[in-house]
Amino acid sequence: MYRDEIVEEIHTIREEYSSSFNHNLKAIFADLQKQQAESGREVVNLSRKPQQAIASS
């Protein structure tokens, strides 16, 4: 089977990052939110806005 070194490297980094938080998803999520806030980048919300009902004539 073909081994992709880049994919393996990403998996290794992801595992190290996760294990640094003892695989605690809440802690990982909190860290990612902190990194996002500290980045200073604009956060774009791509979720759809609810459509308003159209009044019938």
JOFEN-V390016 format. One line per field, one symbol per residue. phi: phi as a letter, one per 20 degrees, with the letter a starting at -180 (. if undefined). A space follows every 50 residues. Layout:
phi=???
//
This chain:
phi=.fddffffffffffffffffdllefffffffffffffffmefedeeffef fefeffe
//
